[in-house]
Amino acid sequence: CSASAATITWDAAVINTTAADIITDGSLHIAVDAASSNDNTVNGVTFVGGNPLVQNAEGSFWTQAGVTTGDAGLDDLLNSHSYTGGNPSLASFDINSLTVGDSYAIQIIAVGDTRGCCAARTQNYDGGGGISADLTRSDPASVVGFFVADGVTQTIIVNGSQDGGLSGYQVRNVTIPEPSSALLSLVGLLGLTARRRR
């Protein structure tokens, strides 16, 4: 199978992400620390070192001004990032070994960078035409999206105002409630209420 075109539906971005915002629903498929040579555990999720994009940077980009999320693992995750150069920039990475028809949640932790050169840079993430909100480097921000795999690989496109990237991501097998089931339940409840009134 080739890369998937499944559309990701994104939730609103979480600005000032804390360890408690790292999702733990369902079962873990993969969690990647986008550039650090260390594995980092945040809210019980272990992010394993990797480099999904072209370049990586490891240092103290997030904590260099003395800022902290209050969690050492999340701070270390934010202190490294994988990125692709350009102004603007465009890159992509693949999530592999998916099961066709299964539901997944993806959480992307955006680049954290408080340096004057880079704090205003933004990036967003595109999955099959569903595009997340812009996430700014000056805030530790994350975003969660949901999709049903229609192939064994899902491509994520990273759009950046300049040097777009990410600090980490995780993918989890989850159950996504079907709108049709909820709608049928509501219709049934309304019908029962109407019948009782008669």
Secondary structure as UniProt FT lines:
FT   STRAND          3..4
FT   STRAND          9..10
FT   HELIX           19..21
FT   STRAND          27..33
FT   STRAND          40..42
FT   TURN            43..44
FT   STRAND          45..49
FT   STRAND          55..58
FT   TURN            61..62
FT   HELIX           63..65
FT   HELIX           72..78
FT   STRAND          80..83
FT   STRAND          89..95
FT   TURN            100..101
FT   STRAND          103..109
FT   TURN            116..120
FT   STRAND          122..127
FT   TURN            128..129
FT   STRAND          130..131
FT   STRAND          135..136
FT   TURN            137..138
FT   STRAND          142..148
FT   STRAND          153..160
FT   STRAND          165..166
FT   STRAND          168..173
FT   HELIX           179..197
//
